[in-house]
């Protein structure tokens, strides 16, 4: 696979292993993750079908858990009964979060008013079912912040997935009670903004992720991403913080278990 070291404690707090990219070797991918030291993977839905597939995958693997939700790209395609469906799926075994939800003003694959409406409705549902939220934010920082301030978070809180903003923005999200999750782009050259965030976020509010199959870390850029590659993110973040990878991995694993209420 690669020459990355194996570590005893590691987590991938955000992956999409139900994608067709993994159809030919999904079991091997999961085995490599386990061999690399991963103790927990959160597989995240982006529409109703992928949310159900995420739940099925979690049911087949002890260290995989599911999040269910409507991605902003898919907001316009959500059926009229999506909230009722999501509420039902949210009660399935091993569902630990609602998401991924939010705003994406970079690709604008759904009209912005629809994105906003679906985002707000899912935040309200999360409070109803008492699950943390996984937030997608691309080129919509201030509006995501505004909606979160207006709607509030569910009691368990949530996480800014694949954070891409500056440290000042990270501090605003932290103040709301959110975790900050760092992905592969922290390993890219000259990504000073994200490196500053990864070094400064309080350790007890920090998560790491792959967003597999996307955002492959620098050493393997160009290949399909997979959960085992989260070790490259962990190594970079640990170096930025001046701590051991083992300590970073253990803390991020504990943070994920706490946020998602996984014993």
N, C-alpha and C positions, 0 to 999 in steps of 0.2 A: 504493500500500500504506500508506505512512505517511511522515512527514517525517524519519525517522531518518537520520543520516549513514551513509555507507558506510565501512567500515574494511577495511584490507588483510588482517588476520588475525583470525579469529573462529572459535569452536567452539560447537556445541551438543552437550554430552556426554550428553544424555538426551532422546529424543523417541520418539513412537509414531506414526510416519507410516503404518503399516499399518492404523490404525484406519479404520473406514468414513467418519469425518468428512472424510477426504481423498480419497475415491473419485472425486469429480467433478473435482478439480483437482490431484492429487498432483504431476504433472510441473511445473505452474506454481509450486506451493509450493517444490519443490526448486530451480527456476530462480531464484525470488526469493531463496532462501537463498544461492545462489551469487553472485547479483548484489550481495547485501548484504555479501559478504566472507567467508562461511563456507567454511572449508577442510576441515571434518570434522564429520560428524553421526554419533552412535552411536544407532542405532534399537534399541529395547529390547523384547524379548518378555515376555509375561505368562502365556502358557500354551504348550502344544506347537504349536498351530496358528499363533499369532502369532509364535512363535519361527521357525518354518519360513518364514513370510511375510517376516519381518525379514531372513532370510538371502537370500531371493529378491530383495528390494529392494536389499540391499547389492550383490548380483551385477550389478544393472542400472545402478548409479551409482558412479563411482570414489571419490567423497568420502563415501559412506555405508558404515558398518560395522555389524555386528550383535552384539547380546547376546541370549542365549537363557536362559529360565528360567521358573519358576512363581511368580507373584505370590501373596502371602498371601490375597488375595481368592479366588483360584482353587485354593487348596491342596486343598480338599475335593473338587474336581472332577477332580483329577489322576488319570489312569488308573494302574492298578497297575504298569505298566511304564514310568512316566514317567522314572525315573532312567536306564534303558537307552536310552530315546529321546533324552533330553537329552545323554547321553554321545555318542551317534552324531552328533547335530546339532552338538555342540560342536567336532567335527573338520572341519566344513564350511569352505570358504574364507571369509575375512573375518569369522569369528566371533572377537570380541576379548574377550568377558567372559561370565560366567555371571550371570544375573539378569534381571529384578529379583526379588529374594527378600527375605524378612524377616518382619516382624510388623506387623499393622494392628489395633490394639485400639480404634480409633475407629469403624469400620463393622462389624467383626466378621462379615464375610461368610463366613468359615470358622471352625469351632470352634477355640478357642485351642490345645488340644492338637495338633490337626492342623497348624495353622500352625507351631507349634514343631518338630514332627517333620519337616515338609517343608523348613523352613529349615535345620535341622541336616544333613539328608541332602544338600542342595544345597551346603552349605559343604564337606562331605567330598568331594563330587564335584568341586568346584572345585580342591581340592588334588590330586585324582587326575589331572585333565586340565590342571593348571597354568595356570588362567586367573584373572584378577582377578574380584572379585565386586562387584555393584551392589546396595546394601542399601536396602530400603524400611523406614522406621521411622515409624509414626504412633501417637502416644499409647502407645508401648511402649518408651520410651527405656532404662530400666534393664534390662529383660529382654533387649532386643537386645544391649546391652552385655555382659550376663552370658553369653549364648550365644556371642558372639564371643570372649570371654575363655576360655570353656571349650573351644570347638571349635578356635580359632585360625584364622588366615587363610591362604589359599594364598600361596606365595612372592611372586607379583606384587602382592599387596595387594588393595585395593578402594576403593570410594567410598561415602560416605553420601549417597545421592541426595536432592535437595530437602530439605536439612537444615532442621529446624524446632525444634531444641532451643536451650538457652542456651549461652553461651560455655564454662562449666565442663564441660558435657557434650561439646562439640566438642573440648576439650582431651583428654578421655579417649579419644575415638575417634582423635584424631591420635596419641596415645601408642601405640595399637595398630598404627599404620602406615597408617591410612586417609586418604584425601583427603576434603575437605568440598566439596560442590557446592551452589551458591546458585542459586535459581530466582526466578521472577517475584514472589513475595511480598515480596522485599526492596524492591520499588518501591512497596509499599502504604503508605499514610499510617499513622503511629504504630506501625510495626513495628520498635520500637527494639531488641528482643532480637536479631532477625536482622541488623539493621544492625551491631550490636556484633560479632557473629560474623564478618560479611563484612569488617569492617575489621581484625579481629585475626588471622584464620587466616594462617599463613605463606604467602607468595605461591607458593612452590614446592609447596604442598599444596592449592591452591585450584582449583576448577572452576566453570564456569557452565553453565546448562542452561535449557531451556524446559519440559520435561515436556509438550510439545505432544501433544494439543490442549488440555491443561488449563493452569491457572494463568497466564493471559495477564497480562503486565505492566500496571501501572497506567495508562499512557497509552492503552491499547487495551482495557482491562478490559471484559468483556461480549462481546468477539469471540472467535472460535476462535483459539487460540494456534497459532503455527507457528515453525519454526526461525529465520527471519529476525528475529523479535522478540527474540531473545537479545541484540541490541545494546542494548536498553533495560536489561536486567540488567547488562550490561557497563558501561554509562554510570553507573548508580547505584553499582555496586561500586567503580568507579574513583574516583568523586567521594568516596566514603566513605574511601578509602585515600589520597586526595590524589595520585594518579598519573594519567597520561594513559590514555585509553581504548585507544589503540594498544598501550601497554605491557601493560595488563591483558589485552587480547585475545591478544597474542602469548604471554604467559606461560601463560595458561589453555590455549591450543592446544598448547604444548609439554608441559604437564602431562598433557593427555589423550593425546598421542602416547606419552609415556613410560609412563603407567599401562597403556594398552591395547596397548603394543608395536607402534605403527604408525610406520613410517618416513615 
